[in-house]
Amino acid sequence: MQAWIANEQDVRLSEVPEPTLKGGGVLVEVLAAHVPAYTNAVVRGNRGGLPVPLVLGPSCVGRVLAVAPDVFHVEPGDIVLDTALLDAGGGDEVLVGWVGLGGSGAGSARTDRMRAVWRDGVFAEKALCAKETLVKLPGAETYPDPARLAFLPWLCIAATGLHAAAPVAGRDVAVVGATGQLGGAAVLTALAEGAATVTAVGRNEEALARLAALGPRVRTHRLTGDRADDAAGIGPVDIAVDTLGATPSAAATMAAYDSLRVRGTLVLVGGVRHDLTVPYGDLMHRRLTLRGSWMSDDRTVTTVWQLVRSGALDLSVVELVTAGLDDPAAALGLAERTTGLGFVALVP
């Protein structure tokens, strides 16, 4: 079969043997896989200890072809979401075929073993997935545009962050970094879950205008870089979700903190690389909550799929760009240029 193989220098299209079923495994036909905008950064060396060479790719929507004898929750013909998250408990978590470790993020002898056993990702025609990474999507076999379902993992990551500050319904929510793919997913999810208002916060004016067009519940704020001004423009809100990536400073994140009402919650979901200086007395007296959220869980996947299946979360507002396996460099470049309410789906 054909697959994208990441090695020490780059990622290339290669002919490789089809995966062989083994205990605890599920063989899937890959229907569509989201190519994250930062995949080029991963390919260029931000490997986080990945055991290259390997089939790259963190998650996909697929059709089950075969299951090992000890797999009972899915069966051939099912449409499934592969979340890539393999959790051994005690903070030992890996993303199969991708960078990123749970817990402290430092890894351990056990995560090394996990990556050795479950090595390959899903940017391929077929994939062998650990049973723990798969969630069944009942009714997805009749979904009219399966490639759009490749955006589900990002919606689920966003929803998990929102649920850390639950309830969402009837409350004012801000999404910092809303002009990125994860931020756009958070805006869509907050609207679908009944937020009273959603303030989309970012710097890209075109992307903010597109978010504002989603409906009257969406407000926008273009970041100025001044913490006090940005806090006033964002809030007051009950929930702020930070989905920012690497930034020059933590000013925007702290502006989101400042924008919270009494008993509000700030959830960190993104990739800011700076430490936060949180004022002890202010956090205590305003009874604020600061939460971290990473990836998602099976229950959230099911909840988000139900929102999509019912039409409460309409994926038609997301711009879908498809790419094949034939030219990895072109597909990665396209993904790097795609942001906000848009994404590249690899369709083998």
PENORMO-V50369 format. One record per pair of residues at least 6 apart in sequence whose C-alpha atoms are under 7 Angstrom apart, sorted by the first residue. I is the first residue (numbers start at 1). J is the second residue. Records with the same first field share a line. If there is no record, write none. Layout:
# PENORMO-V50369
I = J  J
This chain:
# PENORMO-V50369
1 = 15  16  17  18  125
2 = 13  14  15  16  124  125
3 = 13  14  15  16  55  123  124  125
4 = 11  12  13  14  55  56  123  124
5 = 11  12  13  14  53  54  55  56
6 = 12  43  52  53  54  55  56
7 = 52  53
8 = 52
9 = 44
10 = 43  44
11 = 43  328
12 = 328
13 = 325  326  328
19 = 127  128
21 = 27  68  128
22 = 68
23 = 68  70
24 = 68  70  71  130  131
25 = 67  68  128  129  130  131
26 = 64  66  67  68  128  129  130  131
27 = 64  65  66  67  127  128  129
28 = 62  63  64  65  126  127  128
29 = 62  63  64  65  125  126  127
30 = 60  61  62  63  124  125  126  127  348
31 = 61  62  63  147  347  348
32 = 60  61  62  147  150  345  346  347
33 = 59  60  61  123  150  345  346  347
34 = 60  150  151  344  345  346
35 = 335  344  345  346
36 = 335
37 = 335  336  338  339
38 = 336
39 = 332
40 = 332
47 = 99
48 = 99  100
50 = 98  99
54 = 119  120
55 = 97  120  121  122  123
56 = 97  98  120  121  122  123
57 = 97  98  121  122  123
58 = 84  95  96  97  98  121  122
59 = 82  83  84  122
60 = 81  82  122  150
61 = 80  81  82  149  150
62 = 79  80  81
63 = 77  78  79  80
64 = 75  76  77  78  79
65 = 76  77
66 = 76
67 = 75
71 = 131
74 = 136
78 = 136
79 = 136  137  140  141
80 = 134  135  136  137
81 = 134  135  136  137
82 = 133  134  135
83 = 133  134  153
84 = 95  96  133
85 = 93  94  95  96  133
86 = 93  94  95  96  132  133
87 = 93  94
91 = 102  103
92 = 102  103  111
93 = 101  102  103  111
94 = 100  101  102  111
95 = 101
96 = 115  118  119  120  121
97 = 119  120  121
101 = 107
121 = 127
124 = 348
125 = 348
135 = 298
137 = 305
147 = 345
148 = 315  320
150 = 345
154 = 182  185
155 = 185  186  189
156 = 296  300  301  304
157 = 295  296
158 = 182  185  186
159 = 186  189  300
160 = 293  296  300
161 = 267  269  293
162 = 168
164 = 291
165 = 239  265
168 = 190  193  194  195
169 = 193  194  195  196
170 = 194  195  196
171 = 195  196  197  238
172 = 195  196  197  198  237  238  239
173 = 195  197  198  199  237  238  239  240
174 = 198  199  200  234  237  239  240  241
175 = 183  186  187  199  200  201  240  241  242
176 = 183  200  201  202  241  242  243  244
177 = 183  201  202  242  243  244
178 = 184  187  200  201  202
179 = 202  204  207  208  339  340
180 = 339  340
181 = 339  340  341  342
182 = 243
183 = 243
184 = 340  341
187 = 198  200
188 = 313
189 = 313
192 = 312  313
196 = 217
197 = 217  218
198 = 217  218  219
199 = 218  219  220  221  234
200 = 208  218  219  220  221
201 = 220  221  222  223
202 = 221  222  223
203 = 222  223
207 = 340
208 = 220
212 = 218  219  220
221 = 233  234
223 = 230
224 = 230
225 = 251
227 = 251  252  255
228 = 255
230 = 255
231 = 255  256  258  259
232 = 259
234 = 256  259
235 = 259  260
236 = 259  260  261
237 = 259  260  261
238 = 260  261  264  265
239 = 260  264  265  266
240 = 256  265  266  267
241 = 266  267  268  269
242 = 253  267  268  269  270
243 = 268  269  270
244 = 270  271  272
245 = 270  271  272
246 = 271  272  273
247 = 272
249 = 274
250 = 274  276
257 = 266
262 = 286  287  288
263 = 286  287  288
264 = 288  289
265 = 288  289  290
266 = 289  290  291
267 = 290  291  292  293
268 = 291  292  293
269 = 292  293  294
307 = 313
308 = 314
318 = 341  342
319 = 341  342  343
320 = 342  343  344
321 = 343  344  345
322 = 344  345  346  347
323 = 331  344  345  346  347
324 = 346  347  348
325 = 346  348
335 = 343  344
